[in-house]
Amino acid sequence: MRARRGFTLLELLVAVTILALVSLLIYGAFSGLRSTRDGVGQVSGRYHEGRSAMQRIARELQGSFLSFNRPIDASLMVRQTAFIGHRGSPADRVDFTSFAHRRLDRDSHESDQCELSYFGSPDPKQRGVTDLVRRVSPYIDLEPDRGGRVQVLATDIDLFQLEYLDPYTGRWQEQWDTTQALGQKDRLPLQVRVTLVLNGGRRAARGRAKGAITFDTKVKIPIQTPMDFAGVGALVQ
């Protein structure tokens, strides 16, 4: 009876090599799928972050207002409504008063009026990265750009740009200031054009990552006339 012949060393090596190659191909396929899934999830998250930021900015800009309701004696003034926007890099800044505050505590001494600011701030954890932040104060005072609390609205931005439509000239302006006689004294822009560009992926060590995500919108400000319950506006003008 003929004895069974086993595998030779060469055959075993070939079999092990084929098995290793198949395993490597399977691992590469799954690794690629996982990387693609993570990349899609990251981009999707950035789109959600950008849309949420733009929706909030639009809602709060729509509530912008000015008021003539202030004492004739300037020494008695304790609050001032304003809308001040100026250029910055990579983020512009705007400080304004708005009817956008949401009172969460029933017993709090707050109203729907508030001070709001949007501006760029260096990321405390990543060098060379700028975040878009939002400042809010439920109390309007004489410093429209100070006080309140600051929170991050969008991380790792490439650009935050604001332009203001002058209802008198029909032209877009890069800056706006309702507190200065040489600016746009006591009048709001008709619209605000908002452009937000987020870095699409992880920022590379040598520069910006590819795939920037751009959001832009135009926000109409419905309250164009300063509030004047006491007829002070006629005295000021």
C-alpha positions in Angstrom: 0.0 0.0 0.0 1.3 3.4 -1.0 2.1 5.8 1.9 0.5 9.3 1.9 2.8 12.0 0.9 2.7 15.2 3.1 3.2 18.9 2.0 6.7 19.9 1.1 8.2 23.0 2.8 7.9 24.9 -0.5 4.2 24.2 -0.7 3.7 25.3 2.9 5.6 28.6 2.2 3.4 29.2 -0.9 0.2 28.6 1.0 1.2 30.8 3.9 2.2 33.6 1.5 -1.1 33.4 -0.3 -3.0 33.5 3.0 -1.0 36.5 4.1 -1.7 38.3 0.9 -5.4 37.6 1.1 -5.5 38.7 4.7 -3.6 41.9 3.8 -6.0 42.7 1.0 -9.0 42.2 3.3 -7.5 44.3 6.0 -6.7 47.1 3.5 -10.3 47.0 2.2 -11.8 47.3 5.7 -9.3 50.0 6.7 -10.2 52.0 3.6 -13.9 51.7 4.3 -13.3 52.8 7.9 -11.2 55.8 6.8 -13.9 56.8 4.3 -16.6 56.4 6.9 -14.6 58.5 9.4 -13.9 61.2 6.7 -17.5 61.4 5.7 -18.6 61.6 9.3 -16.0 64.4 9.9 -17.2 66.4 6.9 -20.8 65.9 7.8 -20.1 67.1 11.3 -18.4 70.2 10.0 -21.4 71.0 7.7 -23.7 70.6 10.7 -21.5 72.9 12.8 -21.4 75.5 10.0 -25.2 75.4 9.4 -26.0 75.7 13.1 -23.7 78.7 13.4 -25.2 80.5 10.4 -28.7 79.9 11.5 -28.0 81.4 14.9 -26.1 84.4 13.5 -29.0 85.1 11.1 -31.7 84.8 13.8 -29.8 87.1 16.2 -28.9 89.7 13.5 -32.6 89.8 12.5 -33.3 91.0 16.1 -31.0 94.0 15.9 -32.4 97.3 17.1 -31.5 100.8 18.1 -33.3 103.0 20.6 -33.6 106.8 21.2 -34.9 106.1 24.7 -32.1 107.6 26.6 -31.9 110.6 29.0 -31.2 114.0 27.5 -28.6 114.6 30.2 -25.7 112.4 29.0 -24.3 112.1 32.5 -27.4 110.0 33.5 -27.0 107.5 30.6 -26.4 103.9 31.8 -27.0 102.0 28.6 -26.5 102.5 24.9 -27.8 100.5 21.9 -25.4 100.1 19.1 -24.4 98.2 15.9 -20.6 98.3 15.3 -18.9 96.2 12.7 -15.3 96.3 11.6 -12.8 94.3 9.6 -10.5 91.7 11.0 -8.3 88.8 9.8 -9.3 86.1 9.4 -12.5 87.1 11.2 -14.5 90.3 11.2 -16.1 91.5 14.4 -19.6 92.8 15.0 -21.1 94.1 18.3 -24.8 94.9 18.5 -27.9 95.0 20.6 -30.7 92.6 19.7 -34.1 91.2 20.8 -32.6 87.7 20.6 -32.1 86.9 24.3 -33.9 83.8 25.7 -34.7 84.0 29.3 -34.2 80.5 30.8 -34.8 81.3 34.5 -38.3 82.5 35.3 -37.2 84.6 38.2 -34.2 86.2 36.5 -34.2 90.0 36.0 -33.7 89.8 32.3 -35.7 90.6 29.1 -35.5 89.7 25.4 -32.9 92.5 25.0 -29.2 91.7 25.0 -25.7 92.6 23.8 -24.2 90.2 21.2 -20.8 90.0 19.6 -19.3 87.7 17.0 -15.5 87.6 16.4 -12.5 85.4 16.0 -10.5 84.0 18.9 -7.3 81.9 19.0 -8.0 78.3 19.8 -6.5 77.6 23.2 -5.6 74.0 22.3 -4.3 74.3 18.7 -1.6 76.8 17.7 -2.4 78.9 14.6 -6.1 77.9 14.7 -8.9 80.5 15.0 -12.4 79.8 16.3 -15.5 81.8 15.8 -16.9 82.8 19.2 -20.1 84.5 20.4 -20.3 86.9 23.3 -23.7 87.5 24.9 -24.7 89.7 27.8 -28.3 89.9 29.0 -27.7 93.5 30.3 -27.2 96.4 27.9 -24.7 98.9 29.2 -22.3 101.6 27.9 -19.8 99.0 26.6 -21.3 97.1 23.8 -18.2 95.0 23.3 -17.5 93.9 26.8 -19.1 91.8 29.6 -21.2 88.7 29.5 -20.0 85.2 28.6 -18.1 83.9 25.6 -18.8 80.6 23.9 -17.3 78.9 20.8 -19.7 78.9 17.9 -17.6 77.3 15.2 -14.1 75.8 15.5 -11.1 76.1 13.1 -12.4 78.7 10.7 -10.6 80.1 7.6 -12.8 83.2 7.2 -15.6 85.1 8.8 -16.6 88.1 6.8 -19.4 90.6 7.2 -20.7 93.2 4.8 -23.4 95.8 5.4 -25.9 97.1 2.9 -26.4 100.9 3.2 -30.1 101.7 2.6 -29.2 105.2 1.6 -26.6 104.4 -1.1 -27.5 100.8 -2.0 -23.8 99.9 -1.6 -22.2 97.2 0.5 -19.9 98.6 3.2 -17.1 96.8 5.0 -17.6 98.6 8.3 -20.6 100.0 10.2 -20.8 102.2 13.3 -24.0 103.7 14.7 -22.3 105.5 17.5 -20.1 107.9 15.4 -21.3 110.9 13.5 -18.8 110.1 10.7 -20.1 106.6 10.6 -23.8 105.6 10.2 -25.2 107.5 13.2 -28.3 106.0 14.6 -29.2 103.8 11.6 -28.9 100.1 10.9 -27.9 98.4 7.7 -30.7 97.1 5.5 -29.0 93.7 5.2 -25.9 91.9 6.4 -24.0 89.5 4.1 -22.4 86.8 6.2 -19.6 84.5 4.8 -18.2 81.7 6.9 -15.5 79.4 5.7 -14.6 76.3 7.8 -11.5 74.2 7.5 -12.8 71.0 6.0 -10.4 68.6 7.7 -7.7 68.4 10.2 -5.3 71.3 9.8 -2.0 70.0 8.5 1.3 71.0 10.2 2.4 72.8 7.0 -0.7 74.8 6.4 -4.4 74.6 5.8 -6.1 71.3 5.1 -7.8 70.8 1.8 -11.6 71.0 1.3 -12.7 74.2 2.9 -16.5 74.4 3.5 -18.1 77.8 2.6 -21.4 79.1 3.9 -22.9 82.4 2.9 -26.2 84.2 3.4 -27.9 87.6 3.4 -29.8 88.6 6.6 -32.4 91.3 6.4 -32.8 93.6 9.4 -36.5 94.4 9.7 -36.4 97.1 12.5 -34.8 100.0 10.6 -36.2 102.9 12.7 -34.8 103.5 16.2 -37.3 103.0 18.9 -38.6 106.3 20.3 -41.3 106.0 22.9 -40.6 109.5 24.4 -40.1 111.5 21.3 -36.4 111.9 22.1 -35.4 111.3 18.5 -36.9 114.6 17.4 -34.7 116.4 19.9 -31.6 114.6 18.9 -31.9 115.0 15.2 
